[in-house]
Amino acid sequence: MTREEPETRGEDMMIDAPKFTNPKPRIENPDEFNVHYLRIYYGKLFPYTDIHKWLSYGHDGKHPGCDEFYFGRREFSFTLENDVYLRYKSFKNASAMEDAIKVNFPYKIDIGAVYSVDPDKRHAYAQSGTNVFTPVERELVFDIDITDYDDVRYCCSGADVCSKCWPLMTVAIKVIDTSLREDFGFKHILWVFSGRRGVHCWVCDVKARRLTNEQRSAVAEYFRVYKGNENNARKVALMGHSLHPFLARSYVDFLKDFFEGELQANQSIFSSKEKYEKILEMISDEDIQLELREKWENAARSSLSEEATSLARWEQLKNTLYSKKQKAPSLRMCVEEIVFTFTYPRIDLEVSKQMNHLLKAPFCVHPKTGRVCVPIDPNNCDEFDPLAVPTLSQLIEEINSGGSKMDVDDDDVPDSDTSLLGKSIKFFRSSFLEPLLKSCKEEIESSYKSKIGKSKDSFSW
Protein backbone atom coordinates (compact mmCIF):
# COMPACT_ATOMS: atom_id res chain seq x y z
CA MET A 1 0.00 0.00 0.00
CA THR A 2 1.37 3.39 -0.96
CA ARG A 3 1.06 6.55 1.04
CA GLU A 4 -0.68 9.43 -0.65
CA GLU A 5 -1.18 13.09 0.04
CA PRO A 6 -4.82 14.13 0.07
CA GLU A 7 -6.45 15.05 -3.20
CA THR A 8 -8.01 18.49 -3.25
CA ARG A 9 -10.81 18.27 -5.79
CA GLY A 10 -14.10 19.56 -4.40
CA GLU A 11 -16.35 17.14 -2.58
CA ASP A 12 -13.75 14.37 -2.65
CA MET A 13 -12.27 15.81 0.53
CA MET A 14 -15.46 15.92 2.58
CA ILE A 15 -14.75 14.53 6.02
CA ASP A 16 -16.43 14.77 9.41
CA ALA A 17 -13.58 16.51 11.22
CA PRO A 18 -10.54 18.63 10.36
CA LYS A 19 -7.22 16.91 9.86
CA PHE A 20 -4.37 17.34 12.28
CA THR A 21 -2.67 20.67 11.67
CA ASN A 22 0.61 20.07 13.49
CA PRO A 23 3.51 18.11 11.95
CA LYS A 24 2.65 15.43 14.49
CA PRO A 25 -0.66 14.97 16.28
CA ARG A 26 -0.50 16.81 19.59
CA ILE A 27 -1.13 14.33 22.37
CA GLU A 28 -2.85 16.00 25.30
CA ASN A 29 -2.67 12.92 27.48
CA PRO A 30 0.60 11.11 26.70
CA ASP A 31 -0.15 8.45 29.31
CA GLU A 32 -3.38 7.60 27.46
CA PHE A 33 -2.14 7.33 23.87
CA ASN A 34 1.04 6.36 22.08
CA VAL A 35 1.94 4.50 18.92
CA HIS A 36 3.15 1.43 20.79
CA TYR A 37 -0.21 1.11 22.53
CA LEU A 38 -1.97 1.62 19.21
CA ARG A 39 -0.02 -1.25 17.62
CA ILE A 40 -1.07 -3.55 20.47
CA TYR A 41 -4.69 -2.43 20.22
CA TYR A 42 -4.88 -3.14 16.49
CA GLY A 43 -2.97 -6.36 16.99
CA LYS A 44 -5.14 -7.82 19.75
CA LEU A 45 -8.41 -5.98 20.33
CA PHE A 46 -9.83 -4.27 17.25
CA PRO A 47 -12.93 -6.26 16.08
CA TYR A 48 -12.01 -6.76 12.41
CA THR A 49 -14.48 -9.57 11.78
CA ASP A 50 -17.40 -7.62 13.21
CA ILE A 51 -16.60 -4.50 11.18
CA HIS A 52 -16.31 -6.62 8.03
CA LYS A 53 -19.62 -8.38 8.70
CA TRP A 54 -21.33 -5.05 9.30
CA LEU A 55 -20.04 -3.37 6.14
CA SER A 56 -20.69 -6.47 4.01
CA TYR A 57 -24.44 -6.36 4.80
CA GLY A 58 -24.90 -10.07 4.24
CA HIS A 59 -22.87 -10.23 1.01
CA ASP A 60 -20.63 -12.99 2.36
CA GLY A 61 -20.70 -15.21 -0.71
CA LYS A 62 -22.85 -17.89 0.90
CA HIS A 63 -26.01 -17.05 -1.03
CA PRO A 64 -26.34 -17.09 -4.85
CA GLY A 65 -27.87 -13.62 -4.67
CA CYS A 66 -24.83 -12.10 -2.94
CA ASP A 67 -22.65 -9.44 -4.50
CA GLU A 68 -19.20 -10.85 -3.75
CA PHE A 69 -17.54 -7.54 -4.69
CA TYR A 70 -19.73 -5.40 -2.41
CA PHE A 71 -17.26 -4.96 0.47
CA GLY A 72 -14.40 -4.41 -1.98
CA ARG A 73 -16.09 -1.29 -3.32
CA ARG A 74 -16.24 0.38 0.10
CA GLU A 75 -13.97 3.37 0.68
CA PHE A 76 -11.76 3.63 3.76
CA SER A 77 -9.36 6.41 4.66
CA PHE A 78 -6.46 6.39 7.12
CA THR A 79 -4.94 9.33 8.93
CA LEU A 80 -1.42 8.35 9.95
CA GLU A 81 1.30 9.83 12.09
CA ASN A 82 2.80 13.06 10.71
CA ASP A 83 -0.54 13.86 9.10
CA VAL A 84 -0.07 11.39 6.25
CA TYR A 85 -3.51 10.94 4.79
CA LEU A 86 -4.61 7.97 2.69
CA ARG A 87 -7.96 8.09 0.98
CA TYR A 88 -9.81 5.78 -1.43
CA LYS A 89 -8.40 2.63 0.15
CA SER A 90 -10.41 -0.54 -0.37
CA PHE A 91 -9.99 -4.15 0.68
CA LYS A 92 -11.12 -7.41 -0.87
CA ASN A 93 -11.96 -9.05 2.45
CA ALA A 94 -11.55 -8.85 6.23
CA SER A 95 -8.01 -10.24 6.13
CA ALA A 96 -6.86 -7.58 3.67
CA MET A 97 -8.42 -4.86 5.83
CA GLU A 98 -6.78 -6.26 8.94
CA ASP A 99 -3.36 -6.51 7.27
CA ALA A 100 -3.52 -2.90 6.07
CA ILE A 101 -4.53 -1.58 9.49
CA LYS A 102 -1.80 -3.55 11.26
CA VAL A 103 0.82 -2.28 8.79
CA ASN A 104 -0.27 1.37 9.00
CA PHE A 105 -1.69 1.50 12.58
CA PRO A 106 -3.75 4.60 11.63
CA TYR A 107 -4.42 7.33 14.16
CA LYS A 108 -7.90 7.56 12.65
CA ILE A 109 -9.96 5.35 10.33
CA ASP A 110 -12.80 6.89 8.38
CA ILE A 111 -15.48 5.02 6.45
CA GLY A 112 -16.91 6.31 3.20
CA ALA A 113 -19.41 5.18 0.60
CA VAL A 114 -19.73 2.03 -1.48
CA TYR A 115 -18.74 3.04 -5.01
CA SER A 116 -19.70 1.73 -8.41
CA VAL A 117 -16.15 0.40 -8.85
CA ASP A 118 -13.24 -0.47 -6.57
CA PRO A 119 -11.93 2.87 -5.18
CA ASP A 120 -8.34 1.62 -5.50
CA LYS A 121 -8.87 1.30 -9.27
CA ARG A 122 -10.61 4.63 -9.83
CA HIS A 123 -7.65 6.09 -11.79
CA ALA A 124 -7.80 3.29 -14.33
CA TYR A 125 -11.42 4.08 -15.06
CA ALA A 126 -10.66 7.80 -15.26
CA GLN A 127 -7.93 7.17 -17.85
CA SER A 128 -10.31 5.07 -19.92
CA GLY A 129 -12.58 8.07 -20.30
CA THR A 130 -15.55 6.40 -18.64
CA ASN A 131 -16.91 8.39 -15.72
CA VAL A 132 -18.21 5.42 -13.75
CA PHE A 133 -16.63 6.10 -10.37
CA THR A 134 -19.56 7.31 -8.30
CA PRO A 135 -21.01 6.51 -4.84
CA VAL A 136 -23.97 4.13 -5.03
CA GLU A 137 -24.63 3.33 -1.36
CA ARG A 138 -23.85 4.93 1.95
CA GLU A 139 -25.34 4.82 5.43
CA LEU A 140 -27.38 7.86 6.41
CA VAL A 141 -25.12 9.47 9.02
CA PHE A 142 -25.41 12.23 11.61
CA ASP A 143 -22.69 14.05 13.53
CA ILE A 144 -23.40 15.97 16.75
CA ASP A 145 -20.61 17.82 18.55
CA ILE A 146 -20.74 19.31 22.06
CA THR A 147 -18.70 22.33 20.91
CA ASP A 148 -21.77 23.53 19.00
CA TYR A 149 -23.49 24.01 22.39
CA ASP A 150 -20.88 26.40 23.81
CA ASP A 151 -23.36 29.30 23.94
CA VAL A 152 -25.72 27.35 26.22
CA ARG A 153 -23.34 25.52 28.55
CA TYR A 154 -21.33 27.20 31.31
CA CYS A 155 -19.35 24.32 32.77
CA CYS A 156 -17.06 23.66 29.78
CA SER A 157 -16.14 25.03 26.37
CA GLY A 158 -14.41 23.82 23.25
CA ALA A 159 -13.44 20.16 23.30
CA ASP A 160 -13.88 19.84 27.07
CA VAL A 161 -16.82 17.81 28.31
CA CYS A 162 -18.06 16.82 31.75
CA SER A 163 -21.00 15.15 33.48
CA LYS A 164 -22.87 18.46 33.59
CA CYS A 165 -22.92 19.14 29.84
CA TRP A 166 -22.84 15.60 28.41
CA PRO A 167 -26.63 15.20 29.04
CA LEU A 168 -27.09 17.56 26.08
CA MET A 169 -25.74 14.71 23.94
CA THR A 170 -28.04 12.25 25.69
CA VAL A 171 -31.11 14.32 24.85
CA ALA A 172 -29.92 14.67 21.26
CA ILE A 173 -29.70 10.87 20.95
CA LYS A 174 -33.22 10.45 22.33
CA VAL A 175 -34.78 13.05 20.02
CA ILE A 176 -33.09 11.93 16.80
CA ASP A 177 -33.31 8.20 17.48
CA THR A 178 -37.03 8.41 18.26
CA SER A 179 -37.74 10.37 15.10
CA LEU A 180 -35.67 8.09 12.87
CA ARG A 181 -37.62 5.09 14.14
CA GLU A 182 -41.13 6.55 14.46
CA ASP A 183 -41.21 9.14 11.67
CA PHE A 184 -39.03 7.39 9.08
CA GLY A 185 -39.43 3.74 10.04
CA PHE A 186 -35.72 2.96 10.30
CA LYS A 187 -34.73 0.04 12.52
CA HIS A 188 -30.98 -0.56 12.27
CA ILE A 189 -29.41 2.47 13.93
CA LEU A 190 -25.95 2.57 15.49
CA TRP A 191 -24.95 5.36 17.89
CA VAL A 192 -21.23 5.74 18.57
CA PHE A 193 -19.22 7.92 20.96
CA SER A 194 -16.78 10.02 18.92
CA GLY A 195 -14.04 9.41 21.49
CA ARG A 196 -13.92 12.94 22.78
CA ARG A 197 -16.76 15.43 22.49
CA GLY A 198 -19.72 14.12 20.54
CA VAL A 199 -21.70 11.30 18.98
CA HIS A 200 -22.13 9.79 15.54
CA CYS A 201 -25.21 8.05 14.20
CA TRP A 202 -25.24 5.41 11.44
CA VAL A 203 -28.62 4.51 9.92
CA CYS A 204 -28.02 1.19 8.17
CA ASP A 205 -31.39 0.05 6.79
CA VAL A 206 -31.21 -0.76 3.08
CA LYS A 207 -33.63 2.06 2.23
CA ALA A 208 -31.40 4.49 4.15
CA ARG A 209 -28.22 3.32 2.42
CA ARG A 210 -29.80 3.85 -1.01
CA LEU A 211 -31.05 7.38 -0.45
CA THR A 212 -29.96 9.90 -3.08
CA ASN A 213 -28.19 13.11 -2.05
CA GLU A 214 -31.45 15.00 -2.57
CA GLN A 215 -33.31 12.59 -0.30
CA ARG A 216 -30.58 12.81 2.33
CA SER A 217 -30.84 16.58 2.24
CA ALA A 218 -34.60 16.34 2.74
CA VAL A 219 -34.14 14.12 5.81
CA ALA A 220 -31.50 16.46 7.21
CA GLU A 221 -33.71 19.51 6.65
CA TYR A 222 -36.51 17.74 8.50
CA PHE A 223 -34.41 18.10 11.65
CA ARG A 224 -33.44 21.74 11.04
CA VAL A 225 -34.69 24.13 13.70
CA TYR A 226 -31.82 26.60 14.05
CA LYS A 227 -32.14 29.43 11.54
CA GLY A 228 -29.65 31.96 12.88
CA ASN A 229 -25.97 32.09 13.83
CA GLU A 230 -23.89 33.21 16.79
CA ASN A 231 -24.73 36.85 16.02
CA ASN A 232 -28.48 36.32 16.28
CA ALA A 233 -30.20 36.62 19.64
CA ARG A 234 -33.01 34.38 18.38
CA LYS A 235 -31.48 31.24 16.91
CA VAL A 236 -34.79 29.36 16.77
CA ALA A 237 -37.89 30.52 14.92
CA LEU A 238 -40.85 28.17 15.42
CA MET A 239 -43.36 29.18 12.79
CA GLY A 240 -47.15 29.06 13.13
CA HIS A 241 -49.44 28.78 16.11
CA SER A 242 -48.48 25.23 17.06
CA LEU A 243 -45.49 22.92 16.83
CA HIS A 244 -44.97 20.38 14.07
CA PRO A 245 -45.95 16.93 15.45
CA PHE A 246 -42.29 15.82 15.54
CA LEU A 247 -41.27 18.94 17.43
CA ALA A 248 -44.28 18.71 19.74
CA ARG A 249 -43.40 15.12 20.65
CA SER A 250 -39.76 16.05 21.22
CA TYR A 251 -40.80 19.00 23.40
CA VAL A 252 -43.23 17.02 25.54
CA ASP A 253 -41.30 13.76 25.78
CA PHE A 254 -37.74 15.05 26.18
CA LEU A 255 -36.91 18.75 25.94
CA LYS A 256 -39.26 20.47 28.42
CA ASP A 257 -38.51 18.22 31.38
CA PHE A 258 -34.80 18.22 30.62
CA PHE A 259 -34.73 22.03 30.41
CA GLU A 260 -36.59 22.52 33.67
CA GLY A 261 -34.80 19.72 35.47
CA GLU A 262 -31.31 18.55 34.61
CA LEU A 263 -30.27 21.58 32.56
CA GLN A 264 -31.33 24.04 35.26
CA ALA A 265 -29.62 21.94 37.91
CA ASN A 266 -26.36 21.74 35.97
CA GLN A 267 -26.18 25.13 34.24
CA SER A 268 -28.49 27.46 36.29
CA ILE A 269 -29.10 29.51 33.17
CA PHE A 270 -30.99 32.34 34.94
CA SER A 271 -28.75 32.63 37.98
CA SER A 272 -26.73 35.68 36.88
CA LYS A 273 -27.25 38.80 34.77
CA GLU A 274 -24.74 37.58 32.19
CA LYS A 275 -26.77 34.41 31.73
CA TYR A 276 -30.32 35.72 31.80
CA GLU A 277 -29.59 38.63 29.45
CA LYS A 278 -29.06 36.09 26.65
CA ILE A 279 -32.55 34.78 27.29
CA LEU A 280 -34.22 38.17 27.59
CA GLU A 281 -32.84 39.05 24.16
CA MET A 282 -34.86 36.15 22.73
CA ILE A 283 -38.09 37.93 23.73
CA SER A 284 -39.34 40.13 20.89
CA ASP A 285 -41.31 42.49 23.17
CA GLU A 286 -38.98 45.10 24.69
CA ASP A 287 -41.49 46.07 27.40
CA ILE A 288 -41.49 42.50 28.72
CA GLN A 289 -37.71 42.43 28.57
CA LEU A 290 -37.57 45.59 30.67
CA GLU A 291 -40.17 44.36 33.15
CA LEU A 292 -38.33 41.11 33.85
CA ARG A 293 -34.89 42.72 33.88
CA GLU A 294 -35.95 45.29 36.48
CA LYS A 295 -37.63 42.62 38.59
CA TRP A 296 -34.51 40.47 38.64
CA GLU A 297 -32.01 43.30 39.05
CA ASN A 298 -33.90 44.88 41.92
CA ALA A 299 -34.65 41.65 43.74
CA ALA A 300 -33.22 41.51 47.24
CA ARG A 301 -30.38 39.10 47.83
CA SER A 302 -31.81 35.68 48.51
CA SER A 303 -30.58 32.66 50.38
CA LEU A 304 -31.77 30.48 47.52
CA SER A 305 -29.23 28.40 45.65
CA GLU A 306 -28.31 29.24 42.05
CA GLU A 307 -30.49 26.39 40.86
CA ALA A 308 -33.50 27.52 42.90
CA THR A 309 -33.01 31.14 41.79
CA SER A 310 -32.83 30.05 38.17
CA LEU A 311 -35.99 27.96 38.43
CA ALA A 312 -37.89 30.80 40.13
CA ARG A 313 -36.96 33.24 37.38
CA TRP A 314 -37.96 30.74 34.71
CA GLU A 315 -41.41 30.47 36.28
CA GLN A 316 -41.68 34.27 36.38
CA LEU A 317 -40.73 34.48 32.70
CA LYS A 318 -43.24 31.80 31.70
CA ASN A 319 -46.08 33.39 33.67
CA THR A 320 -45.35 36.80 32.17
CA LEU A 321 -45.26 35.51 28.61
CA TYR A 322 -48.37 33.35 29.00
CA SER A 323 -50.34 36.27 30.45
CA LYS A 324 -49.51 38.56 27.54
CA LYS A 325 -49.21 36.31 24.51
CA GLN A 326 -52.82 36.94 23.46
CA LYS A 327 -51.94 40.60 22.92
CA ALA A 328 -48.71 39.83 21.09
CA PRO A 329 -48.86 36.96 18.55
CA SER A 330 -45.07 36.97 18.28
CA LEU A 331 -44.90 35.75 21.90
CA ARG A 332 -47.06 32.66 21.38
CA MET A 333 -44.12 30.32 20.84
CA CYS A 334 -41.51 32.23 22.85
CA VAL A 335 -41.35 29.78 25.77
CA GLU A 336 -40.91 26.86 23.40
CA GLU A 337 -38.27 28.76 21.40
CA ILE A 338 -36.20 29.31 24.52
CA VAL A 339 -36.39 25.61 25.43
CA PHE A 340 -35.46 24.54 21.89
CA THR A 341 -32.55 26.99 21.81
CA PHE A 342 -30.98 25.38 24.86
CA THR A 343 -31.84 21.73 24.34
CA TYR A 344 -32.64 20.77 20.73
CA PRO A 345 -29.99 18.66 18.89
CA ARG A 346 -27.42 20.70 16.98
CA ILE A 347 -26.63 18.47 14.01
CA ASP A 348 -23.90 19.15 11.47
CA LEU A 349 -26.39 18.88 8.63
CA GLU A 350 -23.84 18.99 5.82
CA VAL A 351 -22.37 15.66 6.97
CA SER A 352 -25.77 14.03 6.42
CA LYS A 353 -26.52 15.47 2.99
CA GLN A 354 -23.82 13.96 0.78
CA MET A 355 -23.05 10.29 0.17
CA ASN A 356 -19.30 10.85 -0.08
CA HIS A 357 -18.83 12.33 3.38
CA LEU A 358 -16.49 10.29 5.56
CA LEU A 359 -17.17 9.41 9.18
CA LYS A 360 -14.94 7.92 11.84
CA ALA A 361 -15.18 4.16 12.23
CA PRO A 362 -16.56 2.62 15.43
CA PHE A 363 -13.90 1.17 17.75
CA CYS A 364 -11.23 3.63 16.57
CA VAL A 365 -9.13 5.30 19.25
CA HIS A 366 -9.25 9.07 19.60
CA PRO A 367 -5.63 10.34 19.54
CA LYS A 368 -6.36 13.31 21.81
CA THR A 369 -7.98 11.32 24.62
CA GLY A 370 -6.93 7.74 23.97
CA ARG A 371 -10.57 6.70 24.39
CA VAL A 372 -12.19 4.08 22.18
CA CYS A 373 -15.16 5.07 20.00
CA VAL A 374 -17.60 2.63 21.57
CA PRO A 375 -21.28 2.15 20.68
CA ILE A 376 -23.97 3.80 22.81
CA ASP A 377 -27.24 2.05 23.63
CA PRO A 378 -29.97 4.61 22.79
CA ASN A 379 -32.37 2.81 25.14
CA ASN A 380 -29.99 3.33 28.06
CA CYS A 381 -28.08 6.42 26.95
CA ASP A 382 -28.71 8.12 30.32
CA GLU A 383 -26.27 5.61 31.78
CA PHE A 384 -23.48 6.35 29.30
CA ASP A 385 -20.51 8.17 30.82
CA PRO A 386 -17.94 9.43 28.28
CA LEU A 387 -15.34 9.78 31.05
CA ALA A 388 -15.68 6.10 31.91
CA VAL A 389 -14.99 4.86 28.37
CA PRO A 390 -11.82 2.74 28.38
CA THR A 391 -8.58 4.30 27.19
CA LEU A 392 -5.69 2.68 25.37
CA SER A 393 -3.54 2.66 28.48
CA GLN A 394 -6.29 0.96 30.50
CA LEU A 395 -6.77 -1.68 27.82
CA ILE A 396 -3.05 -2.36 27.61
CA GLU A 397 -2.82 -2.57 31.39
CA GLU A 398 -5.65 -5.11 31.35
CA ILE A 399 -3.81 -7.20 28.75
CA ASN A 400 -0.53 -7.01 30.68
CA SER A 401 -2.22 -8.03 33.91
CA GLY A 402 -3.80 -11.05 32.25
CA GLY A 403 -7.24 -9.75 33.12
CA SER A 404 -8.53 -9.90 29.56
CA LYS A 405 -8.79 -13.35 28.02
CA MET A 406 -11.08 -12.12 25.26
CA ASP A 407 -10.44 -12.91 21.62
CA VAL A 408 -12.59 -10.31 19.92
CA ASP A 409 -12.86 -12.29 16.69
CA ASP A 410 -14.27 -15.31 18.51
CA ASP A 411 -18.04 -15.36 18.12
CA ASP A 412 -18.40 -16.86 21.60
CA VAL A 413 -16.66 -13.85 23.20
CA PRO A 414 -15.36 -15.54 26.35
CA ASP A 415 -15.14 -13.32 29.40
CA SER A 416 -16.62 -10.44 27.37
CA ASP A 417 -18.61 -9.01 30.27
CA THR A 418 -15.56 -8.86 32.50
CA SER A 419 -13.22 -7.09 30.06
CA LEU A 420 -13.14 -3.34 29.53
CA LEU A 421 -13.97 -3.50 25.83
CA GLY A 422 -15.92 -6.75 25.80
CA LYS A 423 -19.24 -5.32 26.91
CA SER A 424 -19.20 -2.79 24.06
CA ILE A 425 -18.37 -5.43 21.46
CA LYS A 426 -21.04 -7.75 22.81
CA PHE A 427 -23.62 -4.95 22.60
CA PHE A 428 -22.53 -4.15 19.04
CA ARG A 429 -23.04 -7.77 18.04
CA SER A 430 -26.23 -8.69 19.85
CA SER A 431 -28.20 -5.45 19.66
CA PHE A 432 -27.08 -4.10 16.30
CA LEU A 433 -25.14 -6.51 14.09
CA GLU A 434 -27.18 -9.69 14.47
CA PRO A 435 -30.61 -8.08 13.80
CA LEU A 436 -29.09 -6.14 10.90
CA LEU A 437 -27.59 -9.22 9.24
CA LYS A 438 -30.84 -11.14 9.67
CA SER A 439 -32.66 -8.36 7.84
CA CYS A 440 -29.96 -8.23 5.14
CA LYS A 441 -30.19 -11.98 4.50
CA GLU A 442 -33.96 -11.67 4.12
CA GLU A 443 -33.52 -8.76 1.70
CA ILE A 444 -30.98 -10.69 -0.41
CA GLU A 445 -33.22 -13.76 -0.49
CA SER A 446 -36.26 -11.70 -1.46
CA SER A 447 -34.37 -9.89 -4.24
CA TYR A 448 -32.96 -13.16 -5.53
CA LYS A 449 -36.39 -14.83 -5.66
CA SER A 450 -37.83 -11.81 -7.44
CA LYS A 451 -35.01 -11.90 -10.00
CA ILE A 452 -35.48 -15.62 -10.59
CA GLY A 453 -39.22 -15.12 -10.95
CA LYS A 454 -38.78 -12.43 -13.57
CA SER A 455 -36.29 -14.64 -15.42
CA LYS A 456 -38.78 -17.51 -15.52
CA ASP A 457 -41.53 -15.20 -16.77
CA SER A 458 -39.33 -13.98 -19.64
CA PHE A 459 -38.52 -17.57 -20.68
CA SER A 460 -42.16 -18.66 -20.52
CA TRP A 461 -43.11 -15.79 -22.82
C-alpha positions, 0 to 999 in steps of 0.5 A: 500500500502506498502513502498518498497526500490528500487530493483536493478536488471539491467534494472528494475531501469531505470529512467529518472533522478537520485533519491534524494541523501540526507536523505530528498529532498533539497528544494532550494525554501522553499516558493515554495514547502512544503509537506502541499502545496503538499497535497492540490495540490493532494487533489484539483488540480491534474487532475486524471480523465484526466490522467486516460483517457489518459493512458487508451487509450479508454479502458474504458469498454464501447465497447465490444472490450475494454481490461478492464484490460489495465490500471491496467497493467500500472506501476507507481512509487512514490518517497516519502519524505526521498527518499522512492521509490515505484516501480511497483505500479498499480491501477485498476481504476482512483479512486484507483490511486487517493486514492494512490496518496492522501495517499502517496502525492509523491514528484515525480510520474513516469510512466512506461510501460504497462506489460503483467500482473499486476505489483503488482502481478509480484512476484506471477508469478515469484514464479510460474516459468512462466516468463510472466512479460514483457513490452508489450506497452509503449509510445515512449518518449524523454528527453531533458535537458538544462544541456547538453548544458552547453558547448554552453551557457554562461548565465547559467550552471547546473540546472539554466535556463533563458530566454536567454538559454531556446530558445535552448529547443524551437528549440529542440521541433520544430526540433523533433516534425516536424520530428516525424510528417513528417518523421514518421507520428505520430500525438498524441504527448505530450510535457511537461515541466520537471518542472525545466530544460528541456522537455519531449516528449510522442509519443502516437500513437498506432504504437508508443506504440507497437514499440519493443526495437529494433525499438525504438533504430532505431528511437532514432539513426535517431536523433543522430548527436553528435558523440563525448564527452566533450573532443572532439573539433568536437562533430558533424561529418556530413558525405558526401557532403550534409545533410540528408533530415531531417537534411537539413530541420532542418538546413534551417527551424530552426537551421540556422536562430536561430544560426545567430539570437537569439543565437548570440543575447543571447550568443554572441559566438564569442565575446571573445577569450575564446568563439571563440577558441572553434569554431576555434578548430572545423575547421580541417584546422590549417592554417585557424584557424591561419588566423582567430585567428590572424585577430580577435586578432589583430583587433583594439578595436571597438565600436560595441556591443558584439552581433555585433562583434560576428555576424561580426566574424561569417560572416568572418568565413563563407566567409573564409571557403566558399572560400577555401572549394573546396581545402579542402573537409573536410571543405565542411560541416564545417559551418553546423557542427558549427551550429549543434553543438550549436543548434541541440537537445541533446536528452538522447537517452537511455531513448528512446530505452527501453520500461521499462524506467520511465518518470515523469508524466505530472502535477507533481510538481518539488520539487526543484522549486515547478513548475508544469510540464505543457504541452507545445504547440509545435505550440506556443512553442516560447511563453512558458516561464518556469519562468512563470509556476505556482508554488505550492505556487501561486496555493495555494494562488489562492485557498485561495483567492477564485480566482480559482473556477475550479474543474479539474475533471469537463469536463466543466472546469468552469473558466479554462481560468482565473485560473493559472493551468486551461489553461494548463489542457484545452490545454491538453484536447482539443489539445491532449486528445480528438483527441487521444481518438477519434483515440483510439476509432476508432482503438478499433472499427476497431480491434473488427470488424476485429476480429468478421469478422475472427470469422464468416469466421472460422464458415462458413468454 
